[in-house]
């Protein structure tokens, strides 16, 4: 957080009122501020001020109390001639956006101004979309970046003492514990995937992450209910496969493929109960497949 001081300082401005609570030298209340960057402490002391002087101490009825010689010596002070104090108003801290607009502080505006903006990636709406389950979205983001701590990843941290060939998947014990294997080439995960994909309208999509990912990217911006459901199903399936893998590491509890399929479908079904859909022929099949009540059908909905 301390490393952000230099960035944040440029956005914290004082909206001048009576000037009593604004430092004349260190606060930012004009484009040339802080004045301490152009007027040195010796000059301030020689003019009869001190480092704790407020704006009210150096400005009276719109006239600056510093020596006339300062204007020629420090040209930046010329721009301050139009600053006047309003005794009826208190000084107020404001957030100045990167576009020069002033507003009340909010975490949203601060984030937008401080973050390093980049072009939106093509898969962003595969991960982040209004109907997504947040914890599933976060895991999907980790999978796409291959940031999950699978055994093949961890073996690289200490390659001299770990034999990668000895590392095996805890779900099937037939392959390496890796992103590619878990999603969903592992025999256990493959069975789970084939048990849920029909419900997502992905009957022809095989159990390879690259194939699944390419399909999702192709429908990423679609608002069709079946496409939104497909994204939810993939995210939920990945989440519970990863959870089951971790359960087997840290506990003796295990679920078989059919149990995990039911957990995934139940989770998606509960999520669908919070959504609303347009009345279409396609939706009639969706409602039947997921055993959803007719009350979820509405006249207008962005998801349908």
C-alpha positions in Angstrom: 0.0 0.0 0.0 2.8 2.4 0.8 4.2 2.0 -2.7 0.9 3.5 -4.0 1.4 6.8 -2.2 3.0 8.5 -5.2 0.1 7.5 -7.4 -2.6 8.3 -5.0 -1.2 11.7 -4.1 -1.9 13.0 -7.6 -5.6 12.2 -7.2 -6.2 13.6 -3.7 -7.1 17.3 -4.1 -8.5 19.9 -1.8 -11.6 21.9 -2.8 -10.7 25.2 -1.2 -13.2 26.8 1.1 -11.9 28.9 4.0 -8.4 27.5 3.7 -8.1 26.8 7.4 -7.6 23.1 7.1 -5.4 23.1 4.0 -1.6 23.1 4.1 -0.3 25.9 2.0 2.8 23.9 1.1 2.0 20.2 1.1 -1.6 19.8 0.1 -2.7 19.8 -3.6 -5.3 22.5 -4.3 -4.0 23.7 -7.7 -2.1 22.4 -10.7 1.2 23.8 -9.4 0.8 22.2 -6.0 2.3 21.1 -3.7 4.1 24.4 -3.4 6.8 22.7 -1.4 8.0 21.3 -4.7 8.8 24.8 -6.1 9.4 26.9 -2.9 12.1 25.7 -0.6 11.9 25.7 3.2 14.4 28.5 3.6 12.4 30.9 1.3 9.3 30.0 3.3 11.0 30.8 6.6 12.6 34.1 5.3 9.1 35.3 4.2 7.8 34.9 7.8 5.9 31.7 7.3 6.5 28.2 8.7 6.0 24.7 7.4 2.7 24.3 9.2 1.1 27.5 7.6 -2.4 26.9 6.3 -3.8 28.4 3.1 -5.8 30.9 5.3 -2.4 32.1 6.8 -1.0 33.1 3.4 -4.1 34.4 1.6 -6.2 37.3 2.8 -9.2 38.5 0.7 -7.7 37.0 -2.4 -4.2 38.5 -1.9 -1.2 36.3 -1.3 1.0 37.3 1.6 4.3 36.2 0.2 6.9 38.5 -1.2 6.4 40.0 -4.7 9.9 38.7 -5.6 8.5 35.1 -5.3 6.4 35.6 -8.4 9.4 36.2 -10.6 11.5 33.7 -8.8 8.9 30.9 -8.8 6.9 31.5 -12.1 4.4 28.7 -11.2 2.8 31.0 -8.5 1.3 33.3 -11.2 -1.4 30.7 -11.9 -2.7 31.1 -8.3 -3.9 34.7 -8.8 -7.5 33.7 -9.2 -7.7 31.6 -6.0 -10.0 33.2 -3.4 -11.1 31.8 -0.1 -14.8 31.4 0.8 -15.1 31.9 4.6 -18.6 30.3 4.6 -17.3 26.9 3.3 -15.1 24.3 4.8 -12.2 22.8 2.9 -13.1 19.5 1.4 -11.0 16.6 0.1 -11.9 15.4 -3.4 -10.8 12.7 -5.8 -9.5 14.0 -9.1 -9.9 11.4 -11.9 -7.3 10.8 -14.6 -9.5 12.9 -16.9 -9.3 15.9 -14.5 -12.9 15.6 -13.2 -13.6 16.0 -9.5 -15.8 13.7 -7.5 -16.4 12.2 -4.1 -14.0 9.3 -3.3 -15.2 5.8 -4.1 -13.3 2.5 -4.4 -14.7 2.2 -7.9 -13.3 5.5 -9.2 -10.0 4.9 -7.4 -9.7 1.4 -9.0 -10.5 2.8 -12.4 -7.9 5.6 -12.1 -5.1 3.5 -10.5 -5.3 0.2 -12.3 -3.3 -0.5 -15.5 -6.0 -0.6 -18.1 -5.6 -3.2 -20.9 -7.7 -4.4 -23.8 -10.3 -7.0 -22.8 -9.2 -10.5 -23.5 -11.4 -12.7 -25.7 -12.2 -15.1 -22.8 -13.2 -12.5 -20.2 -16.9 -13.2 -20.5 -16.3 -16.9 -20.2 -15.1 -16.2 -16.7 -16.9 -13.0 -15.7 -20.6 -12.7 -16.6 -23.7 -11.6 -14.6 -25.0 -15.1 -13.9 -21.6 -16.6 -12.9 -21.0 -18.0 -9.5 -18.1 -15.9 -8.1 -16.0 -18.7 -6.6 -16.4 -20.7 -9.8 -15.3 -17.7 -11.8 -12.2 -17.3 -9.7 -11.2 -20.9 -10.2 -11.9 -20.6 -14.0 -9.5 -17.7 -14.1 -6.8 -19.7 -12.3 -7.3 -22.6 -14.7 -7.0 -20.4 -17.8 -3.7 -19.0 -16.4 -2.7 -22.5 -15.2 -2.1 -21.1 -11.7 -3.6 -24.0 -9.7 -1.1 -25.7 -7.4 -1.2 -29.1 -9.1 1.6 -31.5 -8.4 3.3 -30.8 -11.7 3.5 -27.1 -10.9 4.7 -27.6 -7.4 7.4 -30.1 -8.5 9.1 -27.3 -10.4 9.7 -25.5 -7.1 12.0 -28.3 -5.9 12.8 -30.3 -9.0 15.9 -31.9 -7.5 14.1 -33.7 -4.8 10.8 -34.5 -6.6 10.4 -37.1 -9.3 7.6 -35.9 -11.5 7.0 -39.4 -12.9 6.0 -40.5 -9.4 3.3 -37.8 -9.1 -0.2 -39.1 -9.9 -3.8 -38.0 -10.0 -5.6 -38.6 -6.7 -8.9 -39.1 -8.6 -7.8 -41.9 -11.0 -4.2 -42.7 -10.1 -3.6 -43.3 -13.8 -2.0 -40.0 -14.9 -0.1 -37.0 -13.7 -1.7 -34.4 -11.4 -1.9 -31.5 -13.9 -4.3 -28.9 -15.3 -4.7 -30.8 -18.6 -5.3 -34.1 -16.9 -7.8 -32.9 -14.3 -9.9 -30.9 -16.8 -11.1 -33.4 -17.9 -8.8 -36.2 -19.3 -8.6 -38.0 -16.0 -10.9 -41.1 -16.1 -12.8 -39.9 -13.0 -13.2 -36.4 -14.4 -14.1 -37.7 -17.8 -17.0 -39.6 -16.4 -18.2 -36.5 -14.5 -17.9 -34.4 -17.7 -19.8 -36.9 -19.8 -22.4 -37.0 -17.1 -23.1 -33.2 -17.2 -22.3 -32.0 -20.7 -25.6 -33.0 -22.3 -27.4 -30.7 -19.8 -25.2 -27.9 -21.0 -26.0 -28.5 -24.7 -22.4 -29.6 -25.3 -23.1 -33.2 -26.3 -20.4 -33.2 -29.0 -17.7 -31.5 -26.9 -15.0 -33.9 -25.9 -13.2 -34.1 -22.5 -10.2 -31.9 -23.5 -9.8 -28.5 -21.9 -8.6 -26.9 -25.1 -11.8 -28.0 -27.0 -14.1 -27.0 -24.1 -12.4 -23.6 -23.8 -12.6 -22.9 -27.5 -16.3 -23.7 -27.5 -16.8 -21.3 -24.6 -14.9 -18.5 -26.2 -17.1 -18.9 -29.3 -20.3 -18.3 -27.2 -18.7 -16.0 -24.6 -20.8 -12.9 -25.6 -24.0 -14.8 -26.3 -27.0 -14.1 -24.1 -28.9 -17.2 -25.1 -30.0 -19.2 -22.1 -28.4 -22.4 -23.3 -25.0 -20.6 -23.8 -25.2 -19.0 -20.4 -26.0 -22.4 -18.8 -23.1 -24.0 -20.6 -20.7 -21.5 -19.0 -22.2 -22.1 -15.6 -22.0 -25.9 -16.0 -18.3 -25.9 -17.1 -17.4 -23.5 -14.2 -19.3 -25.6 -11.7 -17.8 -28.9 -13.0 -14.3 -27.6 -12.8 -14.9 -26.3 -9.3 -16.2 -29.6 -7.9 -13.6 -31.7 -9.7 -10.9 -29.5 -8.1 -12.7 -29.6 -4.7 -12.9 -33.4 -4.8 -9.2 -33.7 -5.7 -8.4 -31.5 -2.6 -10.8 -33.5 -0.3 -8.8 -36.6 -1.1 -5.5 -34.9 -0.1 -6.7 -33.4 3.2 -9.4 -35.9 4.3 -10.6 -39.5 3.9 -13.9 -38.4 2.5 -14.6 -39.4 -1.1 -17.4 -39.1 -3.6 -17.8 -41.3 -6.6 -18.5 -40.0 -10.1 -22.3 -40.2 -9.8 -22.3 -38.4 -6.5 -20.2 -35.6 -7.9 -22.5 -35.4 -11.0 -25.5 -34.9 -8.8 -23.7 -32.2 -6.7 -22.8 -30.3 -9.9 -26.3 -30.6 -11.4 -28.0 -29.6 -8.1 -25.7 -26.6 -7.8 -26.5 -25.4 -11.3 -30.2 -26.0 -10.8 -30.2 -23.9 -7.7 -28.4 -21.1 -9.6 -31.0 -21.3 -12.5 -33.8 -20.8 -9.9 -32.4 -17.3 -9.3 -32.6 -16.4 -13.0 -35.3 -15.4 -15.4 -35.8 -16.5 -19.0 -37.6 -15.5 -22.1 -40.4 -17.7 -23.4 -39.1 -19.6 -26.4 -39.4 -23.0 -27.9 -35.8 -23.7 -26.9 -36.6 -22.7 -23.3 -39.3 -25.2 -23.0 -36.7 -27.9 -23.4 -34.4 -26.2 -21.0 -37.1 -26.0 -18.4 -37.9 -29.7 -18.8 -34.2 -30.8 -18.7 -33.5 -28.9 -15.5 -36.9 -29.4 -13.9 -37.4 -25.7 -13.5 -40.8 -24.0 -12.6 -42.7 -22.1 -15.2 -42.6 -19.1 -13.0 -39.0 -18.4 -14.2 -40.4 -17.5 -17.6 -40.9 -13.7 -18.1 -41.6 -11.4 -21.0 -38.3 -9.6 -21.0 -34.9 -10.9 -19.8 -31.4 -10.3 -20.9 -30.5 -13.9 -20.3 -33.0 -15.6 -22.7 
